[in-house]
Amino acid sequence: MQAWVVSDYGDYHDVMQWGEFETPQPGPGEALVKVAASGVSFALVLRIAGQYQIKDPLPFVPGTDVAGEVVAVGEDCPYQVGERVAGTAGRGGFAEYAILPGDITYRLPEGMPDTDGVAMLNAYQTSYIGLKHHGRVGKGDYLLVHGAAGALGLAAVQLGKHMGATVIATASSAEKLDACKRHGADHLINYSTDDFVEAVQDVSKGHGADVIYDPVGGDVFDASRRCIAFRGRLVIVGFTSGRIPEIATNRMLLRCFAVDGFTLHGYRQHQPHLLEEGQAELFRLYREHGLRPAIHEVMPIGELARAFELIQNRKTIGKIVLVPG
Ligand SMILES: NC(=O)c1ccc[n+]([C@@H]2O[C@H](COP(=O)([O-])OP(=O)(O)OC[C@H]3O[C@@H](n4cnc5c(N)ncnc54)[C@H](OP(=O)(O)O)[C@@H]3O)[C@@H](O)[C@H]2O)c1
């Protein structure tokens, strides 16, 4: 089969080539899928560079989120040939064929395009788990979403609205904030020009944010402590700013708030049933409430390097999805 093959760790411009790679065979519980769409994320740049917590054995095919049709199955696989599914592979997604494990793979609802299916995996699962199980977002809560025009951010804006929160979105440009508004944000703050702490206190009339969803970290995390409500939940999901912040626990004690972090990987290992429940709810919202994933661009798989460049240069609004061709 044809695939993006990484021959050494390094800059993706140098070490990644489109070429032949052996078609994988499904083992017990696995499905071989003809890839119709795959999702792009920044973590893959780090994996290709060999700078991620997971070290892929060389040579390897990058790509984790995949949607497509099952063409072969291993023993005891819960799916059948011909079914359309979406799921998360360990690696191997940027190829003509990929292996999906049966347990963290989902049947696509009738009529859902593969591109929507793949866009509703990682970003929507993360934001759903983060808001429901860590932020415990409820009706009437003030939810502050940082980096709100990113893939996770826009998912959090949409899901926060479905959960009944008043959503306050931060982003670095007017264009990004427009996208947040279109996806349901109630209040918009340009955190590259304005003091978001003051703006949150104004919007919430001094109450503060009950839940803060933070994929950015660094200075944004530090300042967030000054606009969190009594018994607020500050949910850590990532560090796109490039700095992992630290916090003195006495601040949490004195201001009475919680800091709570998680990874989807942790859920895959320890509580996969919550991912399954979450994905079922996301697909229900898609079918019954018109939830649609925020997609920046659908591009041919040959343009993977351009997709990485856009993400690295902070130019995307929502998710990039690749399709064959
Ligand atoms: N915990 C988990 O299980 C989990 C799962 C998936 C992803 N993640 C992590 O969550 C983070 C966000 O993922 P994503 O897919 O939403 O990324 P994304 O689409 O690239 O969005 C990230 C946002 O971060 C903001 N940002 C602030 N400073 C930045 C900087 N120096 N460089 C780049 N962006 C910057 C950007 O918004 P502005 O320009 O508006 O500031 C951007 O829109 C990543 O770190 C990812 O690894 C965690």
The ligand as an SDF file (V2000), in Angstrom:
LIG
                    3D

 48 52  0  0  0  0  0  0  0  0999 V2000
   -5.3090   15.8310   27.3560 N   0  0  0  0  0  0  0  0  0  0  0  0
   -5.5580   15.1620   26.2520 C   0  0  0  0  0  0  0  0  0  0  0  0
   -5.9390   13.9750   26.2590 O   0  0  0  0  0  0  0  0  0  0  0  0
   -5.3800   15.8310   24.9300 C   0  0  0  0  0  0  0  0  0  0  0  0
   -6.0540   15.3280   23.7880 C   0  0  0  0  0  0  0  0  0  0  0  0
   -5.8870   16.0230   22.5900 C   0  0  0  0  0  0  0  0  0  0  0  0
   -5.0560   17.1350   22.5260 C   0  0  0  0  0  0  0  0  0  0  0  0
   -4.4010   17.5480   23.6420 N   0  0  0  0  0  0  0  0  0  0  0  0
   -3.5220   18.7320   23.6360 C   0  0  0  0  0  0  0  0  0  0  0  0
   -4.3410   19.8820   23.6570 O   0  0  0  0  0  0  0  0  0  0  0  0
   -3.6620   20.9520   23.0320 C   0  0  0  0  0  0  0  0  0  0  0  0
   -4.5940   21.6090   22.0250 C   0  0  0  0  0  0  0  0  0  0  0  0
   -4.8630   20.7210   20.9510 O   0  0  0  0  0  0  0  0  0  0  0  0
   -5.6550   21.2290   19.6810 P   0  0  0  0  0  0  0  0  0  0  0  0
   -5.8160   20.0400   18.7900 O   0  0  0  0  0  0  0  0  0  0  0  0
   -6.8510   21.9910   20.0940 O   0  0  0  0  0  0  0  0  0  0  0  0
   -4.6110   22.2400   19.0500 O   0  0  0  0  0  0  0  0  0  0  0  0
   -4.8730   23.4340   18.0290 P   0  0  0  0  0  0  0  0  0  0  0  0
   -6.0480   23.1330   17.1680 O   0  0  0  0  0  0  0  0  0  0  0  0
   -3.5750   23.6960   17.3790 O   0  0  0  0  0  0  0  0  0  0  0  0
   -5.2990   24.6550   18.9810 O   0  0  0  0  0  0  0  0  0  0  0  0
   -4.4520   25.1040   19.9680 C   0  0  0  0  0  0  0  0  0  0  0  0
   -4.7030   26.5730   20.2490 C   0  0  0  0  0  0  0  0  0  0  0  0
   -3.7130   26.9880   21.1890 O   0  0  0  0  0  0  0  0  0  0  0  0
   -3.5180   28.3810   21.0520 C   0  0  0  0  0  0  0  0  0  0  0  0
   -2.1180   28.7330   21.2880 N   0  0  0  0  0  0  0  0  0  0  0  0
   -1.6830   29.5410   22.2750 C   0  0  0  0  0  0  0  0  0  0  0  0
   -0.3720   29.6700   22.2400 N   0  0  0  0  0  0  0  0  0  0  0  0
    0.0640   28.9450   21.1910 C   0  0  0  0  0  0  0  0  0  0  0  0
    1.3400   28.7030   20.6320 C   0  0  0  0  0  0  0  0  0  0  0  0
    2.4510   29.2430   21.1610 N   0  0  0  0  0  0  0  0  0  0  0  0
    1.4250   27.9090   19.5440 N   0  0  0  0  0  0  0  0  0  0  0  0
    0.3220   27.3360   19.0130 C   0  0  0  0  0  0  0  0  0  0  0  0
   -0.9300   27.5400   19.5060 N   0  0  0  0  0  0  0  0  0  0  0  0
   -1.0510   28.3320   20.5790 C   0  0  0  0  0  0  0  0  0  0  0  0
   -3.9570   28.7440   19.6220 C   0  0  0  0  0  0  0  0  0  0  0  0
   -5.0040   29.6990   19.7400 O   0  0  0  0  0  0  0  0  0  0  0  0
   -4.7350   31.2720   19.7130 P   0  0  0  0  0  0  0  0  0  0  0  0
   -3.9280   31.5930   18.5010 O   0  0  0  0  0  0  0  0  0  0  0  0
   -6.0970   31.8040   19.6680 O   0  0  0  0  0  0  0  0  0  0  0  0
   -3.9930   31.5730   21.0030 O   0  0  0  0  0  0  0  0  0  0  0  0
   -4.5350   27.4620   19.0310 C   0  0  0  0  0  0  0  0  0  0  0  0
   -5.7700   27.6910   18.3820 O   0  0  0  0  0  0  0  0  0  0  0  0
   -2.3990   20.3610   22.4240 C   0  0  0  0  0  0  0  0  0  0  0  0
   -1.3280   20.6220   23.3220 O   0  0  0  0  0  0  0  0  0  0  0  0
   -2.6860   18.8830   22.3710 C   0  0  0  0  0  0  0  0  0  0  0  0
   -1.5110   18.1090   22.4290 O   0  0  0  0  0  0  0  0  0  0  0  0
   -4.5650   16.9310   24.8500 C   0  0  0  0  0  0  0  0  0  0  0  0
  1  2  1  0
  2  3  2  0
  2  4  1  0
  4  5  1  0
  4 48  2  0
  5  6  2  0
  6  7  1  0
  7  8  2  0
  8  9  1  0
  8 48  1  0
  9 10  1  0
  9 46  1  0
 10 11  1  0
 11 12  1  0
 11 44  1  0
 12 13  1  0
 13 14  1  0
 14 15  2  0
 14 16  1  0
 14 17  1  0
 17 18  1  0
 18 19  2  0
 18 20  1  0
 18 21  1  0
 21 22  1  0
 22 23  1  0
 23 24  1  0
 23 42  1  0
 24 25  1  0
 25 26  1  0
 25 36  1  0
 26 27  1  0
 26 35  1  0
 27 28  2  0
 28 29  1  0
 29 30  1  0
 29 35  2  0
 30 31  1  0
 30 32  2  0
 32 33  1  0
 33 34  2  0
 34 35  1  0
 36 37  1  0
 36 42  1  0
 37 38  1  0
 38 39  2  0
 38 40  1  0
 38 41  1  0
 42 43  1  0
 44 45  1  0
 44 46  1  0
 46 47  1  0
M  CHG  2   8   1  16  -1
M  END
$$$$
